[in-house]
Each structure stands twice: as C-alpha cells, then as structure tokens.
Amino acid sequence: MKALEAQRRLADITASQWGMVTARQAEAVGVGHLELSRLARGGHLERLEHGIYRDSGAPADHLEYLRAAWLSTEPDHLAGDRLRDRENGVVISGRSAATVHRIGDLREGAHEFTSPDRRQTRRPDIRYRKRILPHDAVVVRDGLPVVTPEQTILDLINDGEDLTLIAQAVRDATNDRLDQDAIASRLTATDARRYGIKSAADLWENILQNAHLDDRSLADEVAAGPIGSLVAEIYLRQLQQTIAKYPAEEVRKLTENILPDSAKTAIQSVLAEAASPRLPALPALEIVRAKLAASAHADNTAVSRNIARAIGAGRIGGSPTAARKADDADES
C-alpha cells in the first residue's frame, strides 16, 4: 500500500482522536504494522509508545501521553464510541484527574484509571482501581473521560496524599464551582484516622484552613480587598446609627465602666464624628461590638443589653446568639 493511501485511511481516525491512532485501529482499516513503520520512518507519523502513533502534523499538548495511555487501555475501540458509554469504561482518576482538571501541584507518576472490571497490566506507568462510578461522577474534559473535581479530591484523600497538596487542589477547584458540601458529606472517620485527625468534619476543616477557604480566611481576604472598605463603612455607619439612639452621656459612662481603652477611644470617635465621612478603625470597633454584646454591667444594664440586642439581631453584623442572651437576661 502506498503511503498516500495509508494516510488517507488513517485520517478519519486521527481527525477525531487528537491526531492519534492505535495499531489495532489502523489494522481494522487495512493499514498494518509494516505500513505504520514506513509512515513513521518517513516522518508522517510519530510513535508515542508501543502501539500508539500520532500524525506528525497534529499539535501536541501536556496531556499527550495521558491520551495515548488511555487509548491503549482499549486499543480496538474509537475514542468517540468510548465516550458515549464513559461511566462503564476506563475513566481517568486520582492524580491524573487532577492533571486534567489543572488543580493542585501534584506530580503525575503512573497514569491512573478507574474501571468497573478488574484489570491487570505489566506496564509500570499505568495504575488501575476497580470500582463502579455513578453517572454524575464522570465528566468529559479536554475530550477525555475523567472523574469530577469532587471525586478527584476524594480520591486524593483516599490515597493518603499530603494535605497541603490536597488543600491546593481544593482551592484551585473552587474557581471551577467545586461542590464542597458533596465532598464533606462523603468523608468518613476512616479518612480522618488516615491523617491522625479526630473526625471527618475536623479533616475537612483542616483542608479548608490549609486552602485558606475557612470562614476566617475568607473574611480576612474580603477585608483586604476593595470590597472590604465598603463593608467596613456600612458596618461602622450602622454602629453609629445604633449608638446615636441612646443618650451620649449614658454611652460615655458605659465605655468608662466596662470597656478597655482602645474600645473607649473607638466609641468616643463614633460619638464625636458621627457626621464625618472619616471612620474609626475597624479592629477597635470590633472590640466594641464584642464587649457590648457580652456586657451585663450592673450600672448600665439597659443600655448595654439594648445595644447588644441591636448588634445581635444582625443590623450591624453581630450574631443572633448575643441577642438571645440579652433577651434571656432581661426575662430573668
């Protein structure tokens, strides 16, 4: 067979498989090993690995060898046919899935795949795990069947990967709308014990803290950004409006009796500059909020509890718990 005819027969296959073809797919259209070797020697094909070739004119990318490995797992079948029944076939998982999703900084060693059937291979660069995946746990990314980012994170935890690397993967995946609740709900006590952590909930909180995605880290991130100053302005103006409802002399007495010097200064600034666009520093007023919400000083009970209730009701960013405590104190 002439080279031009062999290339024509292979073109329909390579066009739908990233420029790649397996030796068995080529044989099915009448292009044997001899013709493949001639095309490779002539520079028309490039041999990627045993039984896998790529059209020399096709672009290469960072997933090239993973694609070749995936094709080699079922060399008789075309990629398009396999994708139509992807959850019942070989699916990319583990570190290899993290590479496809571009999450984390995990170096890919062996190519990792999941199959519903038990598989064995002599290739040291391929690793299989046997399990049946639900339909919603598999997606197509860059033309490859791969477990979802959520399942990828769970695989990494199950494999005992370093928590710092897992946290980086979680942070990266969050930009792709990662369903954190889906991961947290599937973690087990066994997963936690693998890392010497007490519970599944503590394990997830540890990961979020390392990823700087816990509540405190997110609050700090918001505060440090452009929106932080807007939130602070709204918070402080609401605090000004709340305090302004009470006699200034009573509030001054309150600050003198129960608040530390830093908080006294902040409250006095609010009272003195209520009409000014310049606002006191947020950290000092956060101390004010905490102290007012918890205070039950005998000489200023009504003022303290009313302000605590306003704060706790959420009008100036406090916790409803503080309001309930104030109500309970009033009833007693």
SULQUI-V722898 format. One record per pair of residues at least 24 apart in sequence whose ideal C-beta (glycine too) atoms are under 10 Angstrom apart, sorted by the first residue. I is the first residue (numbers start at 0). J is the second residue. D is the distance in whole Angstrom. If there is no record, write none. Layout:
[[I	J	D] [I	J	D]]
//
This chain:
[[0	29	7] [0	30	7] [0	31	8] [0	33	9] [0	34	5] [0	37	9] [1	34	9] [1	37	10] [2	34	8] [2	37	7] [2	38	6] [2	41	6] [2	43	7] [3	43	10] [4	29	9] [4	30	9] [4	34	9] [5	29	8] [5	30	5] [5	31	9] [5	33	10] [5	34	5] [5	35	8] [5	37	8] [5	38	6] [5	43	8] [5	44	9] [6	30	9] [6	34	10] [6	38	7] [6	41	10] [6	43	6] [6	44	9] [6	54	8] [8	34	9] [9	34	9] [9	35	9] [9	38	8] [9	43	9] [9	44	8] [9	52	8] [9	54	8] [10	54	8] [11	77	10] [12	54	10] [12	77	7] [12	78	9] [12	79	10] [13	44	9] [13	52	9] [13	53	8] [13	54	5] [13	56	9] [13	57	7] [14	54	9] [14	57	9] [15	77	7] [15	78	7] [15	79	6] [15	142	9] [16	51	10] [16	53	9] [16	54	10] [16	57	9] [16	66	8] [16	67	10] [16	70	7] [16	77	7] [16	78	5] [16	79	8] [16	142	9] [17	53	8] [17	54	9] [17	57	7] [17	58	8] [17	59	9] [17	60	8] [17	62	8] [17	63	8] [17	66	6] [17	67	9] [17	70	9] [17	78	8] [17	141	9] [17	142	7] [17	143	9] [18	44	9] [18	45	9] [18	52	9] [18	53	5] [18	54	4] [18	55	8] [18	56	7] [18	57	2] [18	58	7] [18	59	9] [18	63	9] [18	66	10] [19	44	10] [19	45	10] [19	47	7] [19	51	6] [19	52	7] [19	53	5] [19	54	8] [19	57	8] [19	63	8] [19	66	6] [19	67	6] [19	69	10] [19	70	6] [19	78	8] [20	44	8] [20	50	10] [20	51	8] [20	52	5] [20	53	8] [20	54	8] [20	70	8] [20	74	10] [20	77	10] [21	50	6] [21	51	6] [21	52	8] [21	67	9] [21	70	6] [21	71	7] [21	73	9] [21	74	4] [21	75	8] [21	76	9] [21	77	9] [21	78	10] [22	46	10] [22	49	8] [22	50	4] [22	51	8] [22	52	7] [22	71	10] [22	74	7] [23	50	7] [23	70	10] [23	71	10] [23	73	10] [23	74	4] [23	75	5] [23	76	9] [24	50	10] [24	51	10] [24	52	10] [24	70	8] [24	74	7] [24	75	7] [24	76	8] [24	77	7] [24	78	10] [25	50	9] [25	52	8] [25	74	10] [26	74	10] [26	75	9] [27	75	7] [27	77	9] [47	71	9] [48	122	9] [48	124	9] [49	122	9] [50	74	6] [60	141	8] [61	98	8] [61	99	10] [61	101	9] [61	107	10] [61	141	10] [62	91	9] [62	95	9] [62	98	7] [62	99	7] [62	140	10] [62	141	6] [62	142	9] [62	143	7] [64	107	9] [64	110	8] [64	124	9] [65	91	7] [65	95	6] [65	96	10] [65	98	7] [65	99	7] [65	107	8] [65	110	6] [65	111	10] [65	112	10] [65	141	9] [65	143	7] [65	145	10] [66	91	10] [66	99	10] [66	110	10] [66	141	9] [66	142	8] [66	143	7] [67	110	9] [68	95	9] [68	109	9] [68	110	4] [68	111	10] [68	112	8] [68	122	8] [68	124	7] [68	125	6] [69	95	9] [69	110	7] [69	112	7] [69	125	10] [69	142	10] [69	143	6] [69	144	8] [69	145	10] [71	110	9] [71	120	9] [71	122	8] [71	125	8] [72	110	9] [72	112	6] [72	114	8] [72	118	8] [72	120	8] [72	122	10] [72	125	7] [72	127	8] [73	114	10] [78	142	7] [78	143	9] [78	144	9] [79	142	9] [81	143	10] [81	144	7] [82	137	10] [82	139	6] [82	142	8] [82	143	8] [82	144	6] [84	144	9] [85	132	9] [85	134	9] [85	137	5] [85	138	9] [85	139	7] [85	143	9] [85	144	4] [85	145	9] [86	113	10] [86	115	8] [86	131	8] [86	132	5] [86	133	7] [86	134	5] [86	135	9] [86	136	8] [86	137	5] [86	144	8] [86	146	10] [87	114	9] [87	115	6] [87	116	9] [87	131	9] [87	132	9] [87	134	10] [87	137	10] [88	112	10] [88	113	10] [88	114	7] [88	115	8] [88	116	10] [88	137	9] [88	144	7] [89	113	7] [89	114	5] [89	115	9] [89	116	9] [89	118	8] [89	125	10] [89	127	8] [89	144	8] [90	114	8] [90	115	9] [90	128	10] [90	130	10] [90	132	6] [90	136	8] [90	137	5] [90	138	10] [90	143	9] [90	144	5] [90	145	6] [90	146	6] [90	150	9] [91	137	9] [91	140	9] [91	143	6] [91	144	7] [91	145	4] [91	146	7] [91	151	9] [92	126	9] [92	127	9] [92	128	7] [92	130	9] [92	132	8] [92	136	10] [92	137	9] [92	144	10] [92	145	7] [92	146	5] [92	150	7] [92	151	7] [92	153	10] [92	154	5] [92	155	10] [92	158	10] [93	126	8] [93	128	8] [93	146	8] [93	150	10] [93	151	7] [93	154	5] [93	155	7] [93	157	9] [93	158	6] [93	160	9] [94	126	9] [94	151	9] [94	154	8] [94	155	7] [94	158	8] [94	160	8] [94	164	10] [94	168	10] [95	125	10] [95	126	9] [95	143	9] [95	145	8] [95	146	10] [95	151	9] [95	154	10] [96	138	10] [96	140	9] [96	143	9] [96	145	5] [96	146	5] [96	147	8] [96	148	8] [96	150	8] [96	151	4] [96	152	10] [96	154	7] [96	155	9] [96	168	10] [97	145	10] [97	146	10] [97	148	9] [97	151	5] [97	152	9] [97	154	9] [97	155	7] [97	160	9] [97	164	9] [97	165	9] [97	167	10] [97	168	6] [97	171	9] [97	172	9] [98	145	9] [98	151	10] [99	138	10] [99	140	5] [99	141	6] [99	142	10] [99	143	6] [99	144	10] [99	145	5] [99	146	9] [99	148	10] [99	151	9] [100	138	9] [100	140	6] [100	141	9] [100	145	7] [100	146	9] [100	147	9] [100	148	5] [100	151	6] [100	152	10] [100	168	8] [100	171	8] [100	172	7] [100	175	7] [100	177	10] [101	140	9] [101	141	10] [101	148	10] [101	168	10] [101	171	7] [101	172	9] [101	174	10] [101	175	9] [102	148	6] [102	151	7] [102	152	8] [102	155	10] [102	165	10] [102	167	8] [102	168	4] [102	169	8] [102	170	8] [102	171	4] [102	172	5] [102	173	9] [102	174	9] [102	175	8] [102	177	9] [103	151	9] [103	152	9] [103	155	8] [103	160	9] [103	163	10] [103	164	6] [103	165	7] [103	166	9] [103	167	5] [103	168	3] [103	169	8] [103	170	9] [103	171	6] [103	172	8] [104	163	9] [104	164	6] [104	167	6] [104	168	8] [104	171	9] [105	151	10] [105	155	7] [105	160	7] [105	161	9] [105	164	6] [105	165	9] [105	167	8] [105	168	7] [106	164	10] [111	146	10] [111	154	8] [111	158	9] [112	144	10] [112	145	10] [113	137	9] [113	144	10] [113	145	10] [113	146	7] [113	150	9] [113	154	8] [128	154	8] [128	157	9] [128	158	9] [135	181	10] [136	181	10] [140	175	10] [147	172	9] [147	175	10] [147	177	9] [147	178	8] [147	181	9] [148	172	4] [148	173	9] [148	175	6] [148	176	9] [148	177	5] [148	178	8] [148	181	10] [148	182	9] [149	177	7] [149	178	5] [149	179	8] [149	180	10] [149	181	5] [149	182	5] [149	185	8] [150	181	9] [150	182	9] [150	185	9] [151	177	10] [151	182	10] [152	177	8] [152	178	10] [152	179	9] [152	181	9] [152	182	5] [152	185	10] [152	186	10] [152	206	8] [153	181	9] [153	182	6] [153	185	6] [153	186	8] [153	190	8] [156	182	8] [156	185	10] [156	186	7] [156	187	10] [156	190	5] [156	191	10] [156	193	8] [156	194	8] [156	199	10] [156	202	8] [156	203	9] [156	206	8] [157	186	10] [157	187	10] [157	189	9] [157	190	7] [157	193	8] [158	193	9] [159	190	9] [159	193	6] [159	194	8] [161	194	10] [161	209	10] [162	194	6] [162	196	9] [162	202	8] [162	205	6] [162	206	6] [162	208	10] [162	209	6] [162	210	10] [163	206	9] [163	209	6] [163	210	9] [164	209	9] [165	194	10] [165	202	10] [165	205	10] [165	206	6] [165	209	8] [165	210	8] [166	205	8] [166	206	5] [166	207	8] [166	208	8] [166	209	3] [166	210	4] [166	211	8] [166	212	8] [167	209	8] [167	210	7] [168	206	9] [168	210	8] [169	203	9] [169	206	6] [169	207	7] [169	209	8] [169	210	5] [169	212	7] [170	206	10] [170	207	9] [170	209	9] [170	210	4] [170	211	7] [170	212	6] [171	210	9] [172	210	9] [173	207	10] [173	210	8] [173	212	6] [177	212	9] [179	203	8] [179	206	9] [179	207	8] [179	210	10] [179	212	8] [182	206	9] [183	207	9] [222	281	8] [222	282	10] [227	281	9] [228	278	9] [228	281	9] [230	281	9] [230	316	8] [231	278	7] [231	279	10] [231	280	9] [231	281	5] [231	284	9] [231	285	10] [231	316	10] [232	276	9] [232	278	6] [232	281	10] [233	315	9] [233	316	9] [234	278	9] [234	281	7] [234	284	8] [234	285	9] [234	288	9] [234	315	6] [234	316	5] [234	317	10] [235	265	9] [235	268	10] [235	269	8] [235	278	5] [235	279	7] [235	280	9] [235	281	7] [235	284	6] [235	315	9] [235	316	10] [236	269	10] [236	273	9] [236	276	10] [236	278	8] [236	315	9] [237	309	9] [237	310	9] [237	314	6] [237	315	4] [237	316	8] [238	265	9] [238	266	9] [238	269	6] [238	278	10] [238	279	9] [238	284	6] [238	287	7] [238	288	7] [238	291	9] [238	306	9] [238	309	9] [238	310	8] [238	314	9] [238	315	5] [238	316	9] [238	317	10] [239	268	10] [239	269	5] [239	270	9] [239	272	9] [239	273	5] [239	274	9] [239	275	10] [239	278	8] [239	279	9] [239	284	10] [239	315	9] [240	269	10] [240	273	9] [240	309	9] [240	314	9] [240	315	8] [241	269	10] [241	291	9] [241	305	9] [241	306	6] [241	308	10] [241	309	5] [241	310	7] [241	314	7] [241	315	6] [242	266	7] [242	269	6] [242	270	7] [242	273	8] [242	287	9] [242	291	9] [242	302	10] [242	306	7] [242	309	9] [242	315	10] [243	269	8] [243	270	8] [243	273	6] [244	305	8] [244	306	9] [244	309	8] [245	301	9] [245	302	6] [245	305	7] [245	306	7] [245	309	10] [246	302	8] [247	271	10] [247	273	10] [249	298	10] [249	299	7] [249	301	9] [249	302	5] [249	303	10] [250	291	10] [250	299	9] [250	302	7] [250	303	10] [250	306	8] [252	296	10] [252	298	7] [252	299	6] [252	302	8] [253	290	9] [253	291	8] [253	294	8] [253	296	7] [253	298	9] [253	299	5] [253	302	5] [253	303	6] [253	306	8] [254	287	8] [254	290	9] [254	291	10] [254	299	10] [255	299	10] [256	294	9] [256	296	6] [256	297	9] [256	298	6] [256	299	6] [256	303	9] [257	290	7] [257	291	9] [257	293	10] [257	294	5] [257	295	9] [257	296	5] [257	297	10] [257	298	9] [257	299	7] [257	303	7] [258	286	8] [258	287	7] [258	290	5] [258	291	8] [258	294	8] [258	296	10] [259	283	10] [259	286	7] [259	287	10] [259	290	8] [261	286	6] [261	287	9] [262	286	5] [262	287	5] [262	288	9] [262	289	9] [262	290	6] [262	291	9] [263	287	9] [263	290	10] [266	290	10] [266	291	9] [284	315	10] [285	316	9] [288	315	7] [288	316	7] [288	317	6] [288	318	10] [288	321	9] [289	317	9] [289	318	10] [289	321	9] [291	315	10] [291	317	9] [291	321	9] [291	325	10] [292	317	6] [292	318	7] [292	320	9] [292	321	4] [292	322	8] [292	324	8] [292	325	8] [293	321	7] [293	324	8] [293	325	10] [294	325	10] [295	324	9] [295	325	9] [295	328	6] [300	325	10] [300	328	8] [300	329	9] [301	329	9] [303	328	9] [304	328	6] [304	329	6] [305	329	9]]
//
